[in-house]
């Protein structure tokens, strides 16, 4: 048994999860981390022939962790094992920083290799078909109260022009739009409660303004007092800032199910359903946004900032996917000109 002066391993697990909660990790992330930590502790306890509650930090050795992870991996997919390895690696680093462990054994624990894959984005012609389809539908009267072409156009425009995740779009409030109609900026709350701001242009302003005007006609609501003496405030400045930016046919914040259904329906109407990667709906537009910017010469740092990724390594998949753009950039190295001038001439 562990004593009060010698906290058990599960107590350190709880302490580590508390630090993550303070860092504002999402409840979904915390739950996944807790499950991974406790699952490996269970295998470690079986190996030590003690219940997990009686384990101590001293039970974490390279040999024991190899055996525990082997048992853990036997019944799980490679992606789940990689995630658990990362969780335990961070947890062991936490124990070292707390001074209760002399080292991190995870570097000696083999993990499944991450498969190299190129994110599949829509071709320029497919995006042209999609935009043309949603634009034409937005100019026609809705076929029913559940249909809302102008809202769907605003959804597609926002996903294509910002590259935000589905959950990020769903969480957007009217107050997430900063600035006036001429220079709007979208404030996005991303993973880990990290905010980023994405500048937008007039074409997006016109589409979203039209959607909000039509929404007010569908669901009249009190409009907030606009600060200043501006005679023509942006449409979004007339709504309460805490109102959801995108709503469903019931006037409530749009759900993930509704968003994915509308996106899939539009893919089918545009005839591009076969071009998306299986399982990727709104996320396919995020890949398209990133690949398009990489093709246009955006740097990795710029892509990282716009996409809200913590690591440049994550963004590298988009730049490596654009071989033509990389070759074009390499061809313009001024050293080629210098070498060409000094190269020996054929006789």
C-alpha positions in Angstrom: 0.0 0.0 0.0 1.1 3.6 -0.6 1.4 6.0 2.3 0.3 9.6 2.6 3.9 10.7 2.3 4.4 8.5 -0.8 1.5 9.4 -3.2 0.4 6.5 -5.5 0.7 6.6 -9.2 -3.0 7.2 -9.7 -2.7 10.2 -7.4 0.0 11.6 -9.7 -2.3 10.9 -12.7 -5.0 13.0 -11.1 -2.5 15.8 -10.4 -1.4 15.7 -14.0 -4.9 15.9 -15.3 -5.6 18.9 -13.0 -2.7 20.8 -14.6 -4.2 20.1 -18.1 -7.6 21.3 -16.9 -6.0 24.5 -15.7 -4.5 24.8 -19.2 -8.1 24.8 -20.5 -7.9 21.5 -22.4 -11.3 20.4 -23.7 -13.4 17.9 -21.7 -13.2 15.4 -24.6 -9.4 15.6 -24.6 -9.2 15.2 -20.8 -11.4 12.1 -20.9 -9.3 10.5 -23.6 -6.1 11.2 -21.7 -7.6 9.8 -18.5 -8.7 6.6 -20.2 -5.2 6.1 -21.7 -3.4 6.7 -18.4 -5.7 4.4 -16.5 -5.7 1.6 -19.1 -1.9 1.4 -19.1 -1.9 1.5 -15.3 -4.2 -1.5 -15.3 -1.8 -3.5 -17.4 1.1 -2.3 -15.2 -0.8 -3.4 -12.1 -1.4 -6.9 -13.6 2.4 -7.1 -14.4 3.3 -6.1 -10.8 0.5 -8.3 -9.4 -1.0 -5.4 -7.5 -4.1 -3.3 -8.0 -3.5 0.0 -9.8 -4.3 1.9 -6.6 -1.2 0.4 -5.0 1.2 1.3 -7.8 3.9 4.0 -7.2 6.0 6.1 -9.5 8.8 3.6 -8.8 6.8 0.9 -10.7 7.4 2.8 -13.9 10.5 1.2 -15.4 11.5 0.7 -19.0 11.0 -3.1 -18.8 7.6 -2.8 -17.1 6.4 -0.1 -19.4 7.4 -2.1 -22.5 5.3 -5.1 -21.2 2.4 -2.9 -20.2 2.3 -1.1 -23.6 2.6 -4.4 -25.4 -0.5 -5.6 -23.6 -2.3 -2.2 -24.2 -1.4 -2.3 -28.0 -2.6 -5.9 -28.5 -6.2 -4.8 -28.6 -6.0 -1.3 -30.1 -5.4 0.4 -33.4 -2.0 2.0 -34.2 -3.4 5.5 -33.9 -4.8 4.8 -30.4 -1.4 3.4 -29.3 0.4 6.5 -30.7 -1.9 8.8 -28.8 -1.4 6.8 -25.5 2.3 6.9 -26.0 2.2 10.6 -26.4 0.0 11.0 -23.3 2.4 8.8 -21.2 5.4 10.6 -22.6 4.0 14.0 -21.4 3.0 12.4 -18.1 6.4 11.0 -17.4 8.0 14.4 -18.3 5.6 15.9 -15.8 6.8 13.5 -13.1 10.4 14.5 -13.9 9.5 18.2 -13.6 7.9 17.5 -10.2 11.1 15.8 -9.0 9.5 12.4 -8.3 11.1 10.6 -11.2 14.7 10.6 -12.3 13.9 10.0 -16.0 11.4 9.4 -18.7 11.4 5.7 -19.9 9.1 6.4 -22.9 12.0 7.0 -25.3 12.8 3.3 -25.0 9.2 2.3 -25.7 8.5 1.5 -29.4 5.4 3.1 -30.9 3.8 2.4 -34.2 5.0 4.5 -37.1 2.7 7.2 -38.2 1.6 6.6 -41.8 2.7 9.2 -44.3 -0.3 10.6 -46.1 -1.1 13.6 -48.2 -4.3 15.3 -47.3 -6.8 15.1 -50.1 -8.2 18.4 -51.2 -10.7 19.3 -53.9 -9.3 20.3 -57.4 -9.8 23.9 -58.6 -12.4 22.7 -61.0 -14.4 21.0 -58.2 -14.3 24.1 -56.1 -15.5 26.1 -59.1 -18.4 23.7 -59.4 -19.2 23.9 -55.7 -19.1 27.7 -55.6 -21.2 27.9 -58.7 -23.8 25.5 -57.3 -24.2 27.2 -54.0 -24.3 30.6 -55.6 -27.0 29.7 -58.0 -29.1 28.0 -55.3 -28.8 31.1 -53.1 -30.4 33.2 -55.8 -33.5 31.0 -55.9 -36.4 30.9 -53.4 -36.1 28.2 -50.8 -38.0 25.1 -51.6 -39.2 24.7 -48.0 -38.7 26.2 -44.5 -35.9 23.7 -43.8 -34.0 24.8 -46.9 -31.8 27.9 -46.5 -29.6 28.4 -49.6 -28.3 31.8 -48.4 -27.1 30.3 -45.1 -25.5 27.4 -46.9 -23.6 29.8 -49.2 -22.4 31.6 -46.1 -21.3 28.3 -44.5 -19.3 27.2 -47.6 -17.8 30.6 -48.1 -16.6 30.7 -44.5 -15.1 27.2 -44.6 -13.3 27.9 -47.9 -12.0 31.3 -46.9 -10.9 30.5 -43.4 -10.1 26.8 -43.3 -11.5 26.5 -39.8 -12.6 23.2 -38.2 -16.2 22.1 -38.0 -16.2 22.6 -34.2 -14.7 26.0 -34.5 -17.3 27.1 -37.0 -20.1 25.8 -34.8 -18.8 27.8 -31.8 -18.7 31.1 -33.7 -20.8 33.9 -32.3 -21.9 37.1 -34.0 -19.4 38.8 -31.8 -16.6 36.7 -33.3 -16.6 39.1 -36.2 -14.4 42.0 -35.4 -14.1 45.3 -37.2 -16.5 47.0 -39.6 -17.9 45.8 -43.0 -14.8 47.1 -44.8 -12.2 45.2 -42.8 -13.7 42.3 -41.0 -11.6 39.9 -38.9 -12.9 36.5 -37.7 -11.8 35.6 -34.2 -11.7 31.8 -33.9 -11.4 29.8 -30.7 -9.3 26.7 -31.5 -7.9 23.7 -29.8 -6.6 24.3 -26.3 -8.7 27.5 -26.1 -6.1 29.3 -28.2 -7.6 32.2 -30.2 -6.5 33.3 -33.6 -7.7 36.0 -36.0 -8.4 35.5 -39.7 -8.8 38.6 -41.9 -11.5 38.5 -44.6 -12.5 40.5 -47.6 -15.5 42.2 -49.1 -16.9 39.2 -50.9 -17.3 37.3 -47.6 -18.8 40.4 -46.0 -21.5 40.6 -48.7 -22.4 36.9 -48.4 -22.6 36.8 -44.6 -24.4 40.2 -44.4 -27.1 38.9 -46.8 -27.5 35.7 -44.7 -27.9 37.7 -41.5 -30.5 40.0 -43.1 -32.4 37.0 -44.3 -32.0 35.4 -40.9 -33.5 38.4 -39.2 -36.5 38.2 -41.4 -36.9 34.5 -40.4 -36.2 35.0 -36.7 -36.8 38.6 -35.6 -34.8 39.3 -32.4 -33.8 42.4 -30.4 -30.8 44.1 -31.9 -28.1 45.5 -29.7 -27.1 49.1 -29.4 -24.3 50.0 -31.8 -21.5 52.1 -30.3 -20.4 55.3 -32.0 -22.1 57.6 -34.5 -21.9 55.4 -37.5 -25.0 55.7 -39.7 -24.5 52.4 -41.5 -23.1 49.8 -39.1 -22.3 46.3 -40.3 -25.2 43.9 -40.2 -23.5 41.8 -37.5 -23.1 44.8 -35.3 -26.9 45.0 -34.9 -27.1 41.6 -33.3 -26.2 40.6 -29.7 -22.6 39.6 -29.7 -23.4 36.3 -27.9 -25.8 35.1 -30.6 -24.5 32.1 -32.5 -23.3 33.2 -36.0 -24.7 30.2 -37.8 -28.1 28.7 -36.9 -30.2 25.8 -38.1 -33.8 26.0 -39.5 -35.0 26.2 -35.9 -33.1 29.4 -35.2 -30.8 27.7 -32.7 -27.0 27.3 -33.0 -26.2 24.9 -35.8 -25.4 21.4 -34.8 -22.5 19.2 -36.2 -25.0 16.9 -37.7 -26.8 19.7 -39.6 -23.5 21.2 -40.8 -22.2 17.9 -42.1 -25.6 17.0 -43.8 -25.7 20.4 -45.6 -22.1 20.1 -46.8 -22.6 16.6 -48.1 -25.8 17.6 -49.8 -24.0 20.4 -51.6 -21.2 18.1 -52.7 -23.8 15.9 -54.3 -25.6 18.8 -55.9 -22.3 20.0 -57.3 -21.3 16.5 -58.5 -18.0 16.4 -56.6 -18.9 13.9 -53.9 -16.5 11.3 -55.3 -13.5 13.7 -55.0 -13.6 13.9 -51.2 -11.7 11.5 -48.9 -13.9 9.1 -47.1 -15.0 10.5 -43.8 -14.0 14.0 -44.6 -16.9 16.4 -45.1 -16.4 20.0 -43.9 -12.8 19.0 -43.1 -12.2 18.5 -46.8 -12.6 22.2 -47.3 -10.0 22.8 -44.6 -7.5 20.7 -46.6 -8.5 22.6 -49.7 -7.9 25.9 -48.0 -4.5 24.9 -46.8 -3.4 23.3 -50.0 -4.6 26.3 -52.1 -2.6 28.7 -49.9 0.5 26.5 -50.0 0.2 26.4 -53.8 0.0 30.2 -53.8 3.2 30.6 -51.9 2.1 30.9 -48.3 4.9 30.0 -45.8 4.7 27.3 -43.2 4.5 29.9 -40.5 1.6 31.7 -42.2 -0.2 28.4 -42.6 0.4 27.5 -39.0 -1.1 30.8 -37.8 -4.2 30.6 -40.1 -4.9 26.9 -39.4 -4.3 27.2 -35.7 -1.8 24.3 -35.5 0.7 24.2 -32.6 3.4 22.5 -34.6 5.1 23.5 -37.9 5.5 19.7 -38.5 1.7 19.3 -38.8 1.6 22.0 -41.5 4.4 20.5 -43.4 2.1 17.9 -45.0 0.5 20.7 -47.0 3.8 22.2 -48.3 5.2 18.7 -49.2 2.0 18.0 -51.1 2.6 20.9 -53.5 5.6 19.6 -55.5 5.0 21.9 -58.4 5.0 25.0 -56.2 8.2 23.8 -54.4 9.9 23.2 -57.7 8.8 26.6 -59.0 10.2 28.3 -55.9 13.5 26.3 -56.2 13.9 27.3 -59.8 13.9 31.0 -58.8 17.0 30.6 -56.6 19.3 33.5 -57.8 22.3 31.2 -57.5 21.1 29.4 -60.6 21.7 32.7 -62.5 25.2 33.0 -61.0 26.1 29.5 -61.9 24.7 29.8 -65.4 26.9 32.8 -66.1 30.0 31.0 -64.9 29.2 27.6 -66.3 31.7 26.3 -69.0 30.5 26.7 -72.5 30.3 23.6 -74.7 32.8 23.5 -77.6 
